[in-house]
Every structure is written in C-alpha cells, then in structure tokens.
Amino acid sequence: MALKPLVILVFVGAMALMSVAEAQNTVGIVHVNGTLYCTADGSPGPNETATPVFSNAAVQVACSNDVVFNSPSNATSNGNGVYLVVLLPRPSPSIVASVVSNCRLFVRTPLSTCNPSLPSAALVSSLRFVRSVQVGFAWITYMVATGFTLQA
C-alpha cells in the first residue's frame, strides 16, 4: 500500500518538471504565413488592390541543420493567395534564430502559372520573426517572408 502514494508522488513530480520545461519554451509551434501576389517578386504592386493574388501555389518551408521535426513542410495558397505553413521546431537554446538562419520559404509553382508574361521560375525568401503569442498553455511564433526573389 505504501507503494501507491510513492508512485503518485513521482508522477506528480514528473508532471511538474515537464510543465516547468514547457513554460521555458516560448516558441512552441511556428506559423509561417502571408499572401502571395502574381508579380515577379510575389509582393503587391504599387496599387495593392489592383494586384492579382497567386492562388493554388505550392509553398514549402525547407530547413537545413535539422532545426525542425517536419522539414520540408508544404502548403498551398488559397483562393485569396494566403498560405500557412506550420513548423515544429526542435528544442534549442535559440530556436527563433535557428529557424530564421536555417529555413527558407519556397514558392514551387512557376510564376508563369498565374501570368504567362512572368518567368517560368519559382520564388525563394528568407524568414523574419514577427512575434510569439501565448494561446492557453501553448505558444505560437509567427514568421513571414522577408521578400521573394526569383529562383531558377
């Protein structure tokens, strides 16, 4: 009978240690999101309302150095050109810096798909940290593209 309270005590202690470890990780999951436009650099033109969006584009975040569990991660932009790629970062003392320096956002669908006058090339961008937000006990870290360039 004395074993049962001891098991419960060990279980409660383990749960407390896991809660402390999770509380120190203020990155949680990473959302890479934005809107793609049908332009040579994927950004809105001078008059944003007149710039068509790039819908149904294959988007991918690929990372080197094994900084996330799910690399490469894929998504498709919706009818409004909006995309969201979710990353699950590996524990690290500097998770945000690791993701920013080791991950790239690729638009795999050639630009000529949305406009035949554009090059038949894909786009690539580095990532930029925006903010981390606590949602209940979890954290969501938001990142966006720094600016797309053509990738041959």
C-alpha positions as CSV (number, residue, x, y, z in Angstrom):
1,M,0.0,0.0,0.0
2,A,2.9,2.4,0.6
3,L,3.9,2.0,-3.0
4,K,0.8,3.6,-4.4
5,P,1.4,7.1,-2.7
6,L,5.0,6.9,-3.8
7,V,4.0,6.3,-7.4
8,I,1.5,9.1,-7.3
9,L,4.1,11.5,-5.8
10,V,6.7,10.6,-8.5
11,F,4.0,11.1,-11.3
12,V,3.0,14.5,-9.9
13,G,6.7,15.5,-9.6
14,A,7.4,14.4,-13.2
15,M,4.3,16.4,-14.4
16,A,5.6,19.5,-12.6
17,L,9.0,19.2,-14.2
18,M,7.5,18.9,-17.6
19,S,5.3,22.0,-17.0
20,V,8.4,24.0,-16.0
21,A,10.3,22.8,-19.1
22,E,7.4,23.7,-21.4
23,A,6.9,27.1,-19.7
24,Q,10.5,28.0,-20.6
25,N,9.9,27.3,-24.3
26,T,8.2,30.5,-25.5
27,V,8.3,29.5,-29.2
28,G,6.0,26.4,-29.4
29,I,4.9,25.9,-33.0
30,V,5.9,28.2,-35.8
31,H,3.4,29.7,-38.3
32,V,4.9,30.9,-41.5
33,N,2.2,32.8,-43.2
34,G,1.5,35.6,-45.7
35,T,-0.2,36.4,-49.1
36,L,1.3,35.7,-52.5
37,Y,0.8,38.0,-55.4
38,C,1.1,37.3,-59.0
39,T,4.2,39.5,-59.6
40,A,7.8,38.9,-60.3
41,D,8.7,39.1,-56.6
42,G,5.4,37.8,-55.1
43,S,4.6,41.1,-53.4
44,P,1.8,43.5,-54.1
45,G,2.4,46.1,-56.8
46,P,2.2,49.9,-56.3
47,N,-1.6,49.7,-56.1
48,E,-2.3,46.7,-53.8
49,T,-6.0,46.4,-54.7
50,A,-5.2,46.0,-58.4
51,T,-2.5,43.3,-58.0
52,P,-3.9,39.8,-58.6
53,V,-3.1,37.1,-56.0
54,F,-1.3,33.9,-56.7
55,S,-3.8,31.2,-55.8
56,N,-3.2,27.4,-55.7
57,A,0.6,27.9,-55.5
58,A,2.7,25.2,-53.9
59,V,4.5,26.7,-50.9
60,Q,7.3,24.9,-49.0
61,V,9.5,25.7,-46.0
62,A,12.7,23.7,-46.1
63,C,15.3,23.9,-43.3
64,S,18.9,22.8,-43.1
65,N,20.7,21.5,-40.0
66,D,17.7,19.6,-38.7
67,V,16.2,22.6,-36.8
68,V,12.6,21.4,-37.2
69,F,11.0,18.0,-36.9
70,N,8.8,18.4,-40.1
71,S,11.1,19.7,-42.8
72,P,10.2,20.2,-45.6
73,S,6.7,21.4,-44.8
74,N,4.2,22.0,-47.6
75,A,1.1,24.1,-48.1
76,T,-1.0,25.5,-50.9
77,S,-2.1,29.1,-51.2
78,N,-5.9,29.5,-51.1
79,G,-8.1,31.5,-53.5
80,N,-7.0,34.7,-51.8
81,G,-3.3,33.9,-52.2
82,V,-3.0,33.2,-48.4
83,Y,-0.7,30.5,-47.2
84,L,0.1,29.0,-43.8
85,V,3.0,26.6,-43.2
86,V,3.3,25.1,-39.7
87,L,6.7,24.1,-38.4
88,L,7.5,22.0,-35.3
89,P,11.0,23.3,-34.1
90,R,13.4,21.0,-32.3
91,P,14.4,22.2,-28.8
92,S,17.3,24.6,-28.9
93,P,18.7,27.4,-26.8
94,S,18.0,29.8,-29.6
95,I,15.0,28.4,-31.6
96,V,14.0,31.6,-33.3
97,A,17.5,32.3,-34.5
98,S,17.9,28.7,-35.7
99,V,14.7,28.8,-37.7
100,V,15.5,32.2,-39.2
101,S,19.0,31.3,-40.2
102,N,18.4,27.8,-41.4
103,C,15.0,27.8,-43.1
104,R,13.8,29.2,-46.4
105,L,10.3,29.7,-47.9
106,F,9.9,28.5,-51.5
107,V,7.1,29.0,-53.9
108,R,7.4,25.9,-56.0
109,T,4.8,26.7,-58.6
110,P,6.3,28.7,-61.5
111,L,5.2,32.3,-61.8
112,S,4.1,31.8,-65.4
113,T,1.2,29.7,-64.0
114,C,-0.6,32.8,-62.7
115,N,0.6,35.1,-65.5
116,P,2.1,33.8,-68.8
117,S,4.1,37.0,-69.2
118,L,6.1,36.3,-66.0
119,P,9.1,34.0,-65.9
120,S,8.8,30.2,-65.6
121,A,10.7,30.4,-62.3
122,A,9.9,29.8,-58.7
123,L,10.4,32.2,-55.8
124,V,12.5,31.9,-52.6
125,S,12.7,34.0,-49.4
126,S,14.3,34.1,-46.0
127,L,12.2,34.3,-42.9
128,R,11.7,37.1,-40.4
129,F,10.4,36.7,-36.8
130,V,7.3,38.7,-36.1
131,R,6.1,37.8,-32.6
132,S,5.3,34.9,-30.2
133,V,1.8,34.7,-28.7
134,Q,0.7,32.5,-25.8
135,V,-2.6,30.7,-26.5
136,G,-3.6,28.9,-23.4
137,F,-0.6,26.8,-22.3
138,A,0.9,26.7,-25.8
139,W,2.9,29.3,-27.8
140,I,2.6,30.2,-31.4
141,T,5.5,32.0,-33.1
142,Y,4.7,33.9,-36.2
143,M,7.2,34.4,-39.1
144,V,6.9,35.9,-42.5
145,A,8.9,36.1,-45.8
146,T,11.5,38.8,-45.9
147,G,11.0,39.3,-49.6
148,F,10.9,36.9,-52.5
149,T,13.5,36.6,-55.3
150,L,13.4,34.5,-58.5
151,Q,14.9,31.1,-58.2
152,A,15.9,29.4,-61.5
